Amino acid sequence: MNFTIEFFRTTPSDEAHATSERIPVVADNLDAAKVTVKSLFYTLDLPQERDGLRILDKVKRAVFVWKPDDDDA
């Protein structure tokens, strides 16, 4: 399956999200994509800091949102 990962920054005052980077990822399913993107969050060298990520499906609908301080980290 094809997914798009959006790394984002948040504004502390209102939790608004601003996308800092988009990266395509191919994975067998959503669970496999989650493992991949959480690893990329810590290892990918991006020009901007990031606070979290979203996984988008092929129609660009968010199917997963994650921040490092989430309970399932």
RABEL-V689947 format. One record per pair of residues at least 6 apart in sequence whose C-alpha atoms are under 7 Angstrom apart, sorted by the first residue. I is the first residue (numbers start at 1). J is the second residue. Records with the same first field share a line. If there is no record, write none. Layout:
I=J + J
This chain:
1=26 + 27 + 28 + 29
2=25 + 26 + 27 + 58
3=24 + 25 + 26 + 55 + 56 + 57 + 58
4=22 + 23 + 24 + 25 + 55 + 56 + 57
5=22 + 23 + 24 + 25 + 53 + 54 + 55 + 56
6=19 + 21 + 22 + 23 + 53 + 54 + 55
7=19 + 20 + 21 + 22 + 50 + 52 + 53 + 54
8=17 + 18 + 19 + 20 + 50 + 51 + 52 + 53
9=17 + 18 + 19 + 20 + 50 + 51 + 52
10=16 + 17 + 18 + 51
11=17
20=48
27=33
51=67
52=66 + 67 + 68
53=65 + 66 + 67
54=62 + 64 + 65 + 66
55=62 + 63 + 64 + 65
56=62 + 63
57=63
